[in-house]
């Protein structure tokens, strides 16, 4: 692992700068900030009292660090988003992992070309950290850049959050639109993704579905693939090959938001038309970031470009996207890392027997963990059995899906 520059040093990075004037104007409302826009945005964040108050609770000596960065830039030195990630976000993630996990690692295919940009399509466990951990792991594994991140605008509830995520190489997924507006927004995002891969030479991270799979039954939505195929040139297959889609499996030993997800299931069951509030989203983000996760594993499957080339060109579009989604799902399911929590949950839920995969102590510990999570639910009338079934399902589904995938 190479040492990363402290704040104020080496912030220019080694990549060719991408200036705002080099990026088509149509992407201005959704793209990450270009290198030449970063100094002004950082100054705006420093002047935002709410941002400074919130971020100072997480980052020790935040103002001093930002001022050091500003002085570096004012002195005429270059700056780019990758260098900010290495100098600013990377140490935060290391600190977070030390406090809230038992370790993070990643497996990549033999011979994977780190110099080629990829579109990582993954299951979605944590609102913030899925993509953040991937960025750290790419740095650790010698990739020349991290990822640009697809993030829904429903999470950008304050102006400073929108600015911060765009500093951190995020592009905006526009939601809550009419059907006509959604079509235009999807076309725009697809064109941007193709531009980011082909021209910016950036990796991309996007979840396989809109929002997290609350029950961990991970399935790729056809609509995500249809959106990707709106940009680029040639046939649908050729357009998808141009994005170099690469399935990514994310496995957490423990999900800090498991009790919140179970609580939401009961609220949706009991309250007609229930939807989460902004405060709920913030609670989920905060709990996901700072909650205990146990062991965390990322597994990169082979890029599907060659597999796409084997599909019969005459396959109807109505079948094509489903076929591709199923292949991505199979790759994600096959490569989960399973933990005792998954095996114990499946046995408690379904009456199966995976006792060779965990010890009596593992079983006892998970049952105690399960009861402690149900106790954290804050509802007027918590349905203990329903909540128990929901949490068990979250932990059992990765195992169930992997067994099905490996049996095919």
Residue, then its C-alpha position, 0 to 999 in steps of 0.5 A: x500500500x503506497x503512502x497517501x499524501x497528507x492534506x496540502x501535498x500532492x493534491x494534483x495527482x497523476x491523472x490528466x486534469x479534466x476541466x469543465x470546458x472539456x465536458x459537454x454542457x448537457x451534463x452540468x446538472x448531474x456530473x461530478x465537479x471538474x478539477x477547475x471547479x473544486x477550489x470554489x466548491x471547497x470554499x463554499x463548503x467551508x463557509x457553510x455552517x451546517x456542513x462544518x458543524x456536522x463534519x467537524x463531529x466526524x473529522x478532527x481539526x476539520x477547519x485546519x485541514x480544509x484551510x491547509x487545502x485551500x492555502x495549497x490551492x491558492x498558492x497555485x498548485x493543482x487539485x483533483x478529486x482523486x487526490x482529495x479522496x486519497x488525502x481526505x476520505x481515505x484516512x476517514x475510511x481507515x479510521x471507520x473500518x478500525x472502529x466499526x468492522x473486523x476488516x475489509x478485503x477484496x478478490x479480483x479475477x486473475x489478469x484483470x486489467x486495472x488500466x481499463x475502466x469498468x462499470x461495477x454493478x453490485x448488490x446494495x447493502x449500505x447507502x454510503x459505504x458500498x461505493x466508498x469502500x470500493x473506492x478504497x479497495x481500488x486504491x489498495x489494489x493498484x487501480x489508477x483511479x477510483x469510481x464515479x458513483x451513481x447516487x439518487x437525488x432523494x438522498x441529497x436533502x441539503x445543498x452541502x450534501x449535494x456539493x460534498x458528494x459531487x466533490x467525491x466523484x458522484x453523479x446524480x440519478x434524478x428520481x420522482x419525475x414524470x414518465x416523460x421526464x424520467x425517459x429524458x433523465x435516463x437518456x442523459x445519465x446513460x450518455x454521461x456514463x458512456x462519456x465517463x468510461x470512454x473519455x474520462x477513463x473513469x470507473x463507475x459504481x452503480x447499484x443493481x437496483x434502485x435502492x437497497x434490497x431490504x431483504x437482501x434478495x439481490x436482483x438486477x432490475x432490467x430497467x438499469x440495463x435498459x438505461x445503460x443501453x440508451x447511450x453509446x453506439x451500435x446494437x444493444x449488446x455493443x452499447x453494453x459492452x462499451x461500458x465494460x459491465x463487471x458484477x460485484x458481490x458485497x458481503x457484510x457479516x452484520x448489517x447495522x441497519x437490519x433493525x431499521x429495515x425490519x422496522x420499515x417492513x412492519x410500517x409498510x405492512x401496517x400503515x397504508x402508503x407509508x414512505x420514509x421521511x428525510x429524517x429516516x434517510x439520515x438515520x439510515x445513513x448515520x446508522x450504516x456508517x457508524x454501526x458495527x459491520x463485522x467482516x466485509x468482503x468484496x468480490x469482483x467477478x469477470x467483466x461480462x463483455x465476452x459473455x455478452x458476445x455469446x448471446x444470439x443477436x436475434x434474441x428479442x429485446x423483451x428477453x435480452x435484458x432479463x437474460x443479462x440481468x439473470x447472468x449478473x445476478x448469478x455472478x453476484x450470488x455465486x461470489x458472496x462470502x458467507x458468514x456463520x450469521x447467514x447459516x444460522x439464520x437460514x437454519x432458524x428460518x427454514x429448519x435446515x441443517x448447516x451445523x457443519x458451517x458454524x459452532x454452538x457458540x456461533x449459533x448462540x451469539x447470533x440468536x443473542x444478536x437477533x434479539x438485541x436488534x429486535x429490541x432496538x425497533x422503535x414502534x408503538x406495537x412491535x410485532x416480535x415474530x414478524x420482525x424476527x422473520x424479517x431479520x432472519x430473511x435478510x441474513x438467510x437470503x445470500x446463502x439461499x441464493x448462492x445455493x441456487x446459483x451453484x446448483x445450476 
